[in-house]
Amino acid sequence: MKNLITLLILTLAMASQLVCAQDADELNKAQQLLMEGHKEEASAILGKLMQTQPHNKMAVQYWLIANMKRVPDGELQALVQLDSLGRLYPDNTGIMFFRTFIQAEYGKTEEALAGFEGLIQLQPDTAVNYIGKGQMLSALNRHEEAFQAFDKATSLDPSRFDVWGMKASSLAHLKRYDEALAAMNKGVELAPDHPYILYNRACIYSLTGDKEHALTDLKSACEKMPRLKENARQDEDFKTLWADEDFRKITEK
């Protein structure tokens, strides 16, 4: 099963962040200063916002843009810097979120899981925290717990097709295929032309022995994103179809 675009968590979290007019002006000012090369002045403005607006993720995002080094160990250095920021602004959930996000990207799965748990304690009604928790649990093959996290996320924010796909993936790992298909159908309803969601539904159909629907979805997915053909030729979810003539026609180079 092909992973959905999990890195969009960060972008989508930013898009949902509400910023008041005054804070927006300060953020714009900091951004302009960064563009002009005045990193220290911009960082000072962002530091003030991190103190007065502890849930404003955008202030932390801009601070990272200003201070995160573009070097091989830049992410590790960013974690050190975020730890220092966290000591300065201990109640800032934006700092906690980015630290946890970078831990996840850096492969520190257990630490990231603990970070998302901490965020959930502070923000129990924020869907993105449960999404992050679910992804870390999935990476640790704790699929029942991952399902529970994604289930909570879809109850808080039912509009994200990718999270319905993550929920379906967890259910498929648990061999709860009827429920997985129902969740994936919801994802397809929200994004009917997205190749990954169609590909993943094809995987579930294949696992249940429904060749006709599996190949229909796989064909649509591969037409929209031809590189999925190679994925399908190696994906164990399609193992029972690898020798099938129709499958081979769909996935031929």
Backbone as CSV, one residue per row, in Angstrom:
resi,resn,N_x,N_y,N_z,CA_x,CA_y,CA_z,C_x,C_y,C_z
1,MET,0.843,-1.191,0.000,0.000,0.000,0.000,0.881,1.244,0.000
2,LYS,0.563,2.165,-0.864,1.373,3.366,-1.027,1.030,4.383,0.051
3,ASN,2.072,4.903,0.742,1.838,5.919,1.760,1.298,7.188,1.124
4,LEU,0.334,7.803,1.775,-0.166,9.094,1.328,0.833,10.172,1.701
5,ILE,0.579,11.364,1.237,1.578,12.428,1.378,1.544,12.962,2.798
6,THR,2.300,12.307,3.668,2.244,12.658,5.080,2.931,13.975,5.387
7,LEU,3.867,14.376,4.546,4.563,15.624,4.840,3.657,16.834,4.712
8,LEU,2.481,16.641,4.149,1.555,17.761,4.046,0.956,18.132,5.392
9,ILE,1.195,17.333,6.417,0.720,17.694,7.764,1.143,19.114,8.106
10,LEU,2.418,19.393,7.868,2.955,20.696,8.236,2.259,21.808,7.472
11,THR,2.154,21.656,6.144,1.539,22.681,5.322,0.078,22.885,5.691
12,LEU,-0.643,21.780,5.869,-2.055,21.891,6.185,-2.276,22.464,7.579
13,ALA,-1.378,22.152,8.483,-1.485,22.750,9.819,-1.310,24.257,9.734
14,MET,-0.365,24.679,8.909,-0.147,26.108,8.747,-1.360,26.786,8.107
15,ALA,-1.952,26.110,7.141,-3.074,26.712,6.423,-4.269,26.924,7.336
16,SER,-4.399,26.079,8.371,-5.539,26.185,9.266,-5.294,27.134,10.430
17,GLN,-4.084,27.684,10.505,-3.743,28.553,11.642,-4.393,29.925,11.474
18,LEU,-5.177,30.319,12.468,-5.820,31.628,12.431,-4.895,32.661,13.053
19,VAL,-4.714,33.762,12.360,-3.815,34.803,12.827,-4.575,36.117,12.836
20,CYS,-4.535,36.836,13.977,-5.234,38.115,14.052,-4.489,39.150,13.214
21,ALA,-5.153,40.271,12.937,-4.596,41.277,12.033,-3.272,41.830,12.552
22,GLN,-3.206,42.115,13.847,-1.973,42.683,14.397,-0.824,41.689,14.281
23,ASP,-1.091,40.423,14.601,-0.045,39.410,14.477,0.374,39.237,13.027
24,ALA,-0.605,39.314,12.117,-0.290,39.191,10.698,0.648,40.308,10.266
25,ASP,0.416,41.518,10.770,1.291,42.637,10.442,2.719,42.381,10.944
26,GLU,2.811,41.848,12.163,4.128,41.557,12.722,4.822,40.443,11.941
27,LEU,4.057,39.441,11.551,4.632,38.353,10.747,5.116,38.869,9.391
28,ASN,4.313,39.733,8.784,4.711,40.316,7.500,5.973,41.158,7.640
29,LYS,6.042,41.896,8.743,7.232,42.711,8.992,8.462,41.834,9.159
30,ALA,8.307,40.743,9.918,9.428,39.821,10.100,9.847,39.186,8.783
31,GLN,8.863,38.818,7.974,9.167,38.220,6.677,9.920,39.201,5.786
32,GLN,9.502,40.450,5.794,10.174,41.467,4.988,11.613,41.655,5.465
33,LEU,11.811,41.683,6.774,13.159,41.825,7.317,14.036,40.637,6.916
34,LEU,13.458,39.456,6.916,14.221,38.275,6.489,14.643,38.403,5.034
35,MET,13.724,38.866,4.197,14.031,39.035,2.768,15.137,40.064,2.574
36,GLU,15.221,41.034,3.470,16.243,42.081,3.365,17.543,41.691,4.068
37,GLY,17.550,40.495,4.679,18.766,40.007,5.321,18.947,40.415,6.767
38,HIS,17.907,40.968,7.389,18.008,41.418,8.783,17.498,40.309,9.711
39,LYS,18.274,39.251,9.824,17.832,38.070,10.560,17.611,38.355,12.039
40,GLU,18.508,39.125,12.658,18.402,39.365,14.095,17.130,40.144,14.437
41,GLU,16.840,41.190,13.638,15.637,41.979,13.899,14.388,41.133,13.703
42,ALA,14.394,40.345,12.644,13.242,39.470,12.378,13.069,38.461,13.503
43,SER,14.161,37.855,13.954,14.085,36.857,15.028,13.566,37.466,16.317
44,ALA,13.907,38.712,16.574,13.423,39.386,17.782,11.902,39.545,17.737
45,ILE,11.385,39.953,16.583,9.930,40.091,16.429,9.252,38.743,16.605
46,LEU,9.835,37.718,15.997,9.243,36.384,16.074,9.303,35.839,17.497
47,GLY,10.390,36.145,18.206,10.496,35.719,19.596,9.407,36.340,20.456
48,LYS,9.109,37.612,20.207,8.046,38.283,20.962,6.699,37.626,20.677
49,LEU,6.465,37.291,19.400,5.206,36.626,19.039,5.115,35.242,19.673
50,MET,6.249,34.535,19.741,6.233,33.211,20.368,5.865,33.299,21.844
51,GLN,6.206,34.419,22.458,5.883,34.608,23.872,4.425,35.003,24.065
52,THR,3.937,35.915,23.222,2.585,36.434,23.407,1.515,35.578,22.731
53,GLN,1.908,34.808,21.726,0.968,33.968,20.984,1.502,32.532,20.953
54,PRO,1.383,31.788,22.062,2.025,30.475,22.173,1.480,29.404,21.239
55,HIS,0.325,29.654,20.593,-0.224,28.663,19.673,-0.036,29.081,18.203
56,ASN,0.719,30.142,17.984,0.935,30.650,16.632,2.110,29.908,15.989
57,LYS,1.797,28.891,15.212,2.851,28.074,14.588,3.636,28.854,13.539
58,MET,3.008,29.838,12.923,3.678,30.556,11.837,4.880,31.340,12.332
59,ALA,4.807,31.858,13.566,5.961,32.572,14.120,7.148,31.628,14.249
60,VAL,6.887,30.398,14.675,7.956,29.405,14.792,8.455,28.995,13.409
61,GLN,7.532,28.870,12.474,7.916,28.512,11.108,8.884,29.545,10.525
62,TYR,8.555,30.816,10.656,9.434,31.866,10.133,10.770,31.886,10.873
63,TRP,10.713,31.630,12.196,11.961,31.593,12.966,12.868,30.481,12.439
64,LEU,12.301,29.344,12.116,13.090,28.237,11.562,13.673,28.610,10.199
65,ILE,12.877,29.286,9.382,13.367,29.724,8.073,14.585,30.623,8.251
66,ALA,14.534,31.456,9.283,15.639,32.391,9.522,16.865,31.698,10.090
67,ASN,16.674,30.679,10.910,17.788,30.152,11.695,18.209,28.721,11.366
68,MET,17.413,27.990,10.639,17.758,26.605,10.340,18.793,26.562,9.227
69,LYS,19.916,25.921,9.486,21.018,25.889,8.524,20.760,24.846,7.440
70,ARG,21.115,25.197,6.207,20.978,24.274,5.079,22.266,23.459,4.931
71,VAL,22.502,22.591,5.889,23.693,21.742,5.897,23.230,20.322,6.189
72,PRO,24.102,19.308,5.970,23.664,17.917,6.166,23.047,17.632,7.525
73,ASP,23.560,18.266,8.575,23.002,18.016,9.909,22.117,19.174,10.364
74,GLY,21.536,19.884,9.397,20.725,21.049,9.718,19.525,20.714,10.586
75,GLU,18.876,19.569,10.329,17.715,19.197,11.128,18.110,18.947,12.581
76,LEU,19.266,18.299,12.760,19.729,18.033,14.120,20.021,19.342,14.846
77,GLN,20.651,20.282,14.149,20.916,21.590,14.743,19.612,22.321,15.059
78,ALA,18.620,22.144,14.186,17.327,22.784,14.430,16.690,22.236,15.702
79,LEU,16.844,20.942,15.952,16.306,20.367,17.181,16.962,20.992,18.410
80,VAL,18.269,21.199,18.333,18.985,21.833,19.446,18.446,23.253,19.657
81,GLN,18.263,23.977,18.567,17.751,25.344,18.667,16.321,25.367,19.212
82,LEU,15.495,24.403,18.767,14.119,24.351,19.246,14.058,23.963,20.719
83,ASP,14.985,23.122,21.155,15.057,22.810,22.587,15.350,24.076,23.395
84,SER,16.273,24.894,22.885,16.590,26.156,23.565,15.382,27.085,23.577
85,LEU,14.682,27.162,22.434,13.477,27.987,22.373,12.431,27.485,23.356
86,GLY,12.309,26.150,23.450,11.325,25.566,24.348,11.577,25.938,25.797
87,ARG,12.837,26.082,26.161,13.152,26.501,27.525,12.793,27.970,27.751
88,LEU,12.917,28.771,26.690,12.546,30.181,26.800,11.029,30.363,26.838
89,TYR,10.319,29.556,26.017,8.871,29.687,25.900,8.236,28.312,26.140
90,PRO,8.191,27.863,27.397,7.767,26.495,27.707,6.314,26.176,27.370
91,ASP,5.484,27.199,27.230,4.065,26.958,26.942,3.740,27.083,25.455
92,ASN,4.749,27.222,24.622,4.514,27.454,23.197,4.315,26.125,22.468
93,THR,3.078,25.853,22.079,2.780,24.596,21.392,3.311,24.587,19.958
94,GLY,3.508,25.777,19.382,4.105,25.840,18.038,5.516,25.290,18.043
95,ILE,6.298,25.658,19.071,7.662,25.140,19.205,7.629,23.632,19.411
96,MET,6.715,23.171,20.268,6.579,21.742,20.512,6.225,20.997,19.239
97,PHE,5.331,21.580,18.435,4.899,20.928,17.201,6.062,20.771,16.222
98,PHE,6.805,21.849,16.001,7.901,21.775,15.045,9.016,20.853,15.527
99,ARG,9.300,20.883,16.830,10.315,19.983,17.369,9.896,18.530,17.139
100,THR,8.630,18.252,17.408,8.115,16.900,17.216,8.118,16.515,15.746
101,PHE,7.734,17.458,14.881,7.706,17.189,13.439,9.102,16.858,12.912
102,ILE,10.102,17.637,13.327,11.464,17.389,12.865,11.993,16.080,13.446
103,GLN,11.644,15.767,14.679,12.027,14.474,15.245,11.481,13.339,14.381
104,ALA,10.246,13.479,13.955,9.636,12.453,13.107,10.378,12.336,11.785
105,GLU,10.686,13.471,11.170,11.391,13.467,9.897,12.816,12.942,10.041
106,TYR,13.400,13.121,11.207,14.781,12.705,11.447,14.869,11.250,11.890
107,GLY,13.707,10.567,11.955,13.685,9.161,12.315,13.639,8.895,13.805
108,LYS,13.410,9.923,14.607,13.316,9.741,16.053,11.849,9.469,16.410
109,THR,11.409,8.264,16.036,9.988,7.950,16.088,9.437,7.923,17.506
110,GLU,10.139,7.286,18.408,9.663,7.199,19.784,9.576,8.585,20.417
111,GLU,10.602,9.419,20.179,10.584,10.777,20.728,9.433,11.590,20.141
112,ALA,9.225,11.417,18.829,8.138,12.148,18.175,6.784,11.696,18.711
113,LEU,6.633,10.402,18.942,5.378,9.903,19.502,5.109,10.547,20.854
114,ALA,6.136,10.619,21.703,5.980,11.268,23.003,5.615,12.738,22.839
115,GLY,6.202,13.383,21.815,5.888,14.787,21.556,4.440,14.986,21.167
116,PHE,3.935,14.125,20.281,2.525,14.247,19.882,1.592,13.948,21.050
117,GLU,1.999,13.009,21.914,1.196,12.733,23.110,1.115,13.984,23.988
118,GLY,2.246,14.674,24.126,2.258,15.901,24.913,1.382,16.977,24.308
119,LEU,1.413,17.101,22.987,0.575,18.087,22.317,-0.901,17.769,22.496
120,ILE,-1.237,16.476,22.464,-2.632,16.078,22.647,-3.117,16.457,24.042
121,GLN,-2.235,16.332,25.019,-2.612,16.731,26.369,-2.955,18.219,26.440
122,LEU,-2.225,19.028,25.679,-2.437,20.474,25.687,-3.533,20.907,24.719
123,GLN,-3.676,20.168,23.613,-4.647,20.526,22.574,-5.451,19.283,22.188
124,PRO,-6.340,18.836,23.054,-7.051,17.581,22.805,-8.045,17.633,21.655
125,ASP,-8.340,18.807,21.155,-9.302,18.937,20.062,-8.653,19.338,18.743
126,THR,-7.343,19.135,18.626,-6.617,19.498,17.407,-6.294,18.233,16.613
127,ALA,-6.895,18.109,15.435,-6.795,16.872,14.655,-5.369,16.533,14.259
128,VAL,-4.566,17.561,13.904,-3.236,17.290,13.374,-2.361,16.570,14.401
129,ASN,-2.605,16.782,15.678,-1.825,16.087,16.699,-2.104,14.592,16.684
130,TYR,-3.361,14.222,16.470,-3.723,12.805,16.393,-3.204,12.176,15.100
131,ILE,-3.157,12.976,14.037,-2.609,12.472,12.774,-1.134,12.120,12.961
132,GLY,-0.391,13.041,13.574,1.017,12.772,13.826,1.213,11.560,14.716
133,LYS,0.402,11.453,15.763,0.486,10.295,16.643,0.218,9.010,15.869
134,GLY,-0.802,9.022,15.040,-1.130,7.838,14.251,-0.015,7.434,13.314
135,GLN,0.631,8.414,12.705,1.727,8.104,11.787,2.913,7.482,12.512
136,MET,3.200,7.994,13.705,4.308,7.415,14.474,3.967,5.991,14.913
137,LEU,2.734,5.762,15.325,2.318,4.423,15.721,2.348,3.468,14.532
138,SER,1.963,3.963,13.358,2.038,3.137,12.155,3.477,2.741,11.851
139,ALA,4.392,3.704,12.001,5.806,3.418,11.747,6.344,2.370,12.723
140,LEU,5.732,2.286,13.904,6.144,1.311,14.914,5.330,0.018,14.823
141,ASN,4.505,-0.087,13.758,3.658,-1.273,13.534,2.658,-1.506,14.666
142,ARG,2.242,-0.441,15.295,1.217,-0.514,16.353,-0.112,-0.074,15.725
143,HIS,-0.644,-0.938,14.874,-1.716,-0.531,13.973,-3.063,-0.330,14.669
144,GLU,-3.350,-1.076,15.721,-4.609,-0.868,16.442,-4.628,0.519,17.084
145,GLU,-3.529,0.888,17.717,-3.439,2.219,18.326,-3.433,3.305,17.254
146,ALA,-2.773,3.024,16.122,-2.759,3.997,15.026,-4.169,4.232,14.509
147,PHE,-4.920,3.142,14.355,-6.309,3.286,13.908,-7.093,4.180,14.862
148,GLN,-6.925,3.973,16.159,-7.655,4.770,17.138,-7.302,6.252,17.017
149,ALA,-6.012,6.540,16.763,-5.592,7.934,16.600,-6.195,8.544,15.336
150,PHE,-6.144,7.805,14.234,-6.709,8.323,12.980,-8.230,8.445,13.078
151,ASP,-8.856,7.528,13.801,-10.307,7.595,13.988,-10.683,8.878,14.729
152,LYS,-9.886,9.222,15.734,-10.131,10.474,16.455,-9.912,11.672,15.535
153,ALA,-8.874,11.607,14.709,-8.582,12.713,13.793,-9.727,12.926,12.805
154,THR,-10.282,11.846,12.260,-11.376,12.004,11.294,-12.653,12.488,11.971
155,SER,-12.807,12.193,13.259,-13.986,12.718,13.961,-13.846,14.215,14.209
156,LEU,-12.610,14.679,14.419,-12.367,16.104,14.644,-12.344,16.901,13.342
157,ASP,-11.805,16.291,12.288,-11.712,16.964,10.985,-11.988,15.943,9.891
158,PRO,-13.260,15.755,9.529,-13.611,14.743,8.524,-13.346,15.163,7.082
159,SER,-12.740,16.338,6.877,-12.593,16.881,5.521,-11.305,16.456,4.819
160,ARG,-10.395,15.786,5.529,-9.088,15.460,4.942,-9.087,14.051,4.356
161,PHE,-9.022,13.969,3.038,-9.054,12.670,2.377,-7.859,11.806,2.743
162,ASP,-6.685,12.452,2.951,-5.483,11.677,3.233,-5.585,10.943,4.563
163,VAL,-6.261,11.548,5.544,-6.377,10.910,6.851,-7.350,9.732,6.788
164,TRP,-8.383,9.829,5.976,-9.250,8.671,5.757,-8.436,7.526,5.148
165,GLY,-7.494,7.870,4.280,-6.631,6.844,3.711,-5.719,6.221,4.752
166,MET,-5.177,7.046,5.658,-4.329,6.522,6.732,-5.130,5.593,7.647
167,LYS,-6.345,6.008,7.955,-7.227,5.191,8.786,-7.497,3.857,8.094
168,ALA,-7.783,3.891,6.806,-8.042,2.670,6.047,-6.820,1.758,6.025
169,SER,-5.635,2.354,5.900,-4.406,1.565,5.883,-4.228,0.814,7.197
170,SER,-4.497,1.479,8.312,-4.392,0.813,9.611,-5.381,-0.342,9.711
171,LEU,-6.592,-0.122,9.256,-7.602,-1.176,9.286,-7.210,-2.343,8.388
172,ALA,-6.605,-2.030,7.237,-6.166,-3.103,6.338,-5.073,-3.947,6.991
173,HIS,-4.152,-3.302,7.696,-3.114,-4.049,8.411,-3.725,-4.965,9.471
174,LEU,-4.867,-4.564,10.006,-5.563,-5.374,11.011,-6.494,-6.396,10.370
175,LYS,-6.485,-6.440,9.016,-7.330,-7.353,8.232,-8.821,-7.082,8.439
176,ARG,-9.145,-5.861,8.766,-10.545,-5.442,8.896,-10.938,-4.756,7.589
177,TYR,-11.036,-5.584,6.547,-11.098,-5.061,5.189,-12.396,-4.318,4.884
178,ASP,-13.527,-4.777,5.414,-14.787,-4.075,5.149,-14.741,-2.650,5.699
179,GLU,-14.220,-2.510,6.916,-14.098,-1.186,7.511,-13.057,-0.347,6.759
180,ALA,-11.979,-1.007,6.338,-10.938,-0.296,5.585,-11.504,0.246,4.284
181,LEU,-12.297,-0.565,3.614,-12.883,-0.130,2.346,-13.858,1.020,2.564
182,ALA,-14.620,0.968,3.643,-15.558,2.062,3.938,-14.808,3.364,4.181
183,ALA,-13.699,3.286,4.919,-12.895,4.486,5.168,-12.271,5.006,3.876
184,MET,-11.765,4.082,3.054,-11.139,4.507,1.801,-12.171,5.106,0.854
185,ASN,-13.384,4.567,0.866,-14.444,5.136,0.027,-14.723,6.585,0.411
186,LYS,-14.629,6.878,1.714,-14.820,8.258,2.149,-13.705,9.138,1.593
187,GLY,-12.468,8.621,1.601,-11.357,9.368,1.027,-11.550,9.617,-0.457
188,VAL,-12.026,8.598,-1.180,-12.277,8.749,-2.618,-13.392,9.752,-2.865
189,GLU,-14.398,9.743,-2.006,-15.490,10.711,-2.129,-14.974,12.144,-2.024
190,LEU,-13.992,12.356,-1.148,-13.442,13.690,-0.944,-12.441,14.081,-2.026
191,ALA,-11.752,13.083,-2.591,-10.733,13.361,-3.620,-10.806,12.284,-4.692
192,PRO,-11.833,12.321,-5.528,-12.085,11.227,-6.473,-11.012,11.029,-7.532
193,ASP,-10.188,12.032,-7.777,-9.172,11.917,-8.822,-7.755,11.791,-8.276
194,HIS,-7.613,11.630,-6.966,-6.260,11.559,-6.415,-5.675,10.160,-6.632
195,PRO,-4.520,10.056,-7.290,-3.993,8.724,-7.638,-3.658,7.850,-6.441
196,TYR,-3.140,8.442,-5.366,-2.770,7.621,-4.214,-3.989,6.988,-3.545
197,ILE,-5.061,7.758,-3.420,-6.246,7.223,-2.760,-6.867,6.123,-3.611
198,LEU,-6.841,6.272,-4.929,-7.344,5.223,-5.815,-6.447,3.989,-5.768
199,TYR,-5.139,4.221,-5.748,-4.187,3.117,-5.673,-4.411,2.317,-4.388
200,ASN,-4.567,3.017,-3.279,-4.742,2.329,-2.003,-6.071,1.587,-1.923
201,ARG,-7.099,2.124,-2.548,-8.357,1.369,-2.581,-8.200,0.124,-3.441
202,ALA,-7.427,0.245,-4.523,-7.149,-0.932,-5.342,-6.443,-2.006,-4.515
203,CYS,-5.541,-1.585,-3.640,-4.844,-2.529,-2.759,-5.842,-3.296,-1.890
204,ILE,-6.789,-2.582,-1.325,-7.764,-3.239,-0.448,-8.643,-4.195,-1.247
205,TYR,-9.073,-3.748,-2.413,-9.870,-4.650,-3.254,-9.074,-5.918,-3.577
206,SER,-7.801,-5.745,-3.886,-6.963,-6.903,-4.197,-6.857,-7.847,-3.006
207,LEU,-6.686,-7.289,-1.825,-6.560,-8.116,-0.620,-7.842,-8.885,-0.319
208,THR,-8.971,-8.360,-0.766,-10.248,-9.050,-0.533,-10.614,-9.983,-1.694
209,GLY,-9.766,-10.040,-2.724,-10.036,-10.919,-3.853,-10.947,-10.334,-4.905
210,ASP,-11.224,-9.042,-4.826,-12.098,-8.381,-5.795,-11.239,-7.859,-6.953
211,LYS,-10.938,-8.743,-7.876,-10.042,-8.412,-8.992,-10.605,-7.280,-9.854
212,GLU,-11.897,-7.343,-10.170,-12.481,-6.356,-11.094,-12.311,-4.932,-10.576
213,HIS,-12.708,-4.701,-9.332,-12.607,-3.345,-8.782,-11.151,-2.952,-8.524
214,ALA,-10.334,-3.933,-8.163,-8.918,-3.648,-7.935,-8.263,-3.133,-9.208
215,LEU,-8.527,-3.795,-10.321,-7.895,-3.391,-11.581,-8.478,-2.086,-12.107
216,THR,-9.769,-1.856,-11.858,-10.383,-0.594,-12.306,-9.715,0.594,-11.610
217,ASP,-9.558,0.496,-10.281,-8.921,1.584,-9.536,-7.445,1.689,-9.880
218,LEU,-6.773,0.562,-10.022,-5.343,0.588,-10.337,-5.114,1.233,-11.702
219,LYS,-5.932,0.917,-12.666,-5.808,1.517,-13.998,-5.968,3.029,-13.934
220,SER,-6.968,3.497,-13.192,-7.182,4.944,-13.060,-5.998,5.607,-12.376
221,ALA,-5.503,4.973,-11.320,-4.371,5.546,-10.584,-3.131,5.625,-11.461
222,CYS,-2.852,4.576,-12.216,-1.642,4.550,-13.050,-1.745,5.503,-14.232
223,GLU,-2.949,5.731,-14.725,-3.128,6.705,-15.808,-2.832,8.114,-15.304
224,LYS,-3.189,8.370,-14.063,-2.958,9.691,-13.488,-1.507,9.851,-13.024
225,MET,-0.875,8.765,-12.604,0.500,8.814,-12.112,1.220,7.545,-12.572
226,PRO,1.813,7.560,-13.769,2.400,6.359,-14.350,3.457,5.670,-13.487
227,ARG,4.155,6.404,-12.625,5.187,5.755,-11.821,4.609,4.767,-10.814
228,LEU,3.289,4.807,-10.596,2.660,3.831,-9.712,2.675,2.425,-10.309
229,LYS,2.907,2.325,-11.612,2.992,1.003,-12.237,4.106,0.179,-11.602
230,GLU,5.250,0.801,-11.415,6.375,0.092,-10.810,6.067,-0.289,-9.370
231,ASN,5.411,0.614,-8.651,5.006,0.290,-7.274,4.137,-0.966,-7.251
232,ALA,3.164,-0.996,-8.144,2.222,-2.115,-8.158,2.917,-3.428,-8.478
233,ARG,3.921,-3.387,-9.364,4.630,-4.619,-9.723,5.417,-5.200,-8.551
234,GLN,5.661,-4.379,-7.520,6.424,-4.843,-6.367,5.600,-4.887,-5.078
235,ASP,4.381,-4.404,-5.132,3.542,-4.275,-3.944,2.928,-5.625,-3.587
236,GLU,3.215,-6.113,-2.393,2.706,-7.412,-1.948,1.182,-7.460,-1.915
237,ASP,0.544,-6.297,-1.820,-0.922,-6.285,-1.812,-1.493,-6.813,-3.124
238,PHE,-0.704,-6.728,-4.202,-1.151,-7.202,-5.509,-0.536,-8.563,-5.884
239,LYS,0.026,-9.220,-4.913,0.762,-10.458,-5.200,-0.092,-11.480,-5.939
240,THR,-1.351,-11.590,-5.563,-2.224,-12.571,-6.219,-2.558,-12.180,-7.657
241,LEU,-2.244,-10.954,-8.042,-2.547,-10.482,-9.397,-1.298,-10.351,-10.271
242,TRP,-0.129,-10.567,-9.712,1.099,-10.343,-10.471,1.139,-11.139,-11.773
243,ALA,0.580,-12.331,-11.766,0.615,-13.172,-12.965,-0.589,-12.950,-13.874
244,ASP,-1.505,-12.095,-13.445,-2.729,-11.859,-14.216,-2.420,-11.028,-15.459
245,GLU,-2.972,-11.426,-16.583,-2.688,-10.744,-17.850,-3.172,-9.298,-17.847
246,ASP,-4.363,-9.054,-17.296,-4.895,-7.690,-17.249,-4.038,-6.805,-16.349
247,PHE,-3.602,-7.368,-15.221,-2.716,-6.623,-14.328,-1.432,-6.245,-15.058
248,ARG,-0.874,-7.183,-15.793,0.378,-6.917,-16.511,0.192,-5.849,-17.564
249,LYS,-0.941,-5.827,-18.231,-1.194,-4.801,-19.242,-1.265,-3.406,-18.609
250,ILE,-1.907,-3.332,-17.450,-2.040,-2.045,-16.763,-0.693,-1.524,-16.278
251,THR,0.155,-2.443,-15.818,1.397,-2.026,-15.160,2.630,-2.175,-16.045
252,GLU,2.451,-2.485,-17.328,3.623,-2.623,-18.185,4.316,-1.288,-18.357
253,LYS,5.630,-1.350,-18.584,6.420,-0.116,-18.713,6.063,0.612,-19.997
